[in-house]
């Protein structure tokens, strides 16, 4: 095999310029494939982390109405009933949140649960008014299902917990109402207005939350929203949030309440990120294919130009499989160099991109590119490049193996 690689290397050096162009295409194709996947996956992971930090892994909400219909299935001797969920109706909210909270603690997957009462209200500061989404919480519980501690920009959570009239507001809402920590804030609901004090300003990174959400003590929210017992939903975090959809299906049957995992709530955006990853992967694969086509053309020319040498090798006892190995070996040499250089370039580009400042405001906020480091990005880039280049190398190699030495030598004479 060593001698075959030496021959392949000698043939390769005969077309250095063309092979260097193919090598450059593989290097940049592999590098850009990895960088594009790292960037798209990074923004997706960042968005998912923000969702977990603001809304938890899943929400237990509306109770099933007891009029679910069913039908009899099977033979009379071995029949069973199947629920028809199309006839299911819901009762808004959770009527007995303490019972549901106790039931949730029996699930081994649950890391934390928090009762939340939500409602719309108006907010006013001086002559400025706006609308908000009121969240009534118990702080100690809510911290176990959110990243509120890490989202705080100004103020202290202890002040909120110890002040019955304290509120936490989003940074965008604070800017729109010109509020700061210690400022007075009036919350208006159904004709009544109550005075509160801003004890903290948070930033989730999701613009819609930062300009609408206002946290108050659960007891204060019950008085404002006139809901002395019910909860709007119970926010839950899991030890493994990626299993939320599986856990939700089990919880739903046990609790008889609608349980919505984050995968379902954010399905639209997850599909967008998935489409972006597929699109960028296809685009970068095209670059690798173009480089492979260049290699195919180069190897095809080598076969045409080296027909006499190939015939001599065959006449010396080299088999057709040996000829295939020689030409596929040329592709392997270029491929190996391309993968090593491409992965190294991808590492450098990804590290540089992570430090590149960029201001993004929309579904989330960030001031720099977000990337995800994953060995699988490198693995898939190598698999795609390897498959394309080996196919492009094998086709000319098979053509070279069909050369009959007798015909070439007779033609040369």
Helices and strands as residue ranges (DSSP letters): H 2-13, H 16-55, E 58-64, E 69-73, E 80-84, G 85-87, E 90-91, H 97-104, E 110-125, E 128-137, H 139-142, H 148-151, E 152-155, H 157-162, E 166-170, H 171-176, E 184-189, E 192-202, H 207-210, E 213-217, H 218-225, E 233-238, G 241-243, H 244-255, E 257-261, H 262-265, H 267-305, H 307-315, H 320-354, E 357-361, E 365-368, H 375-401, H 405-412
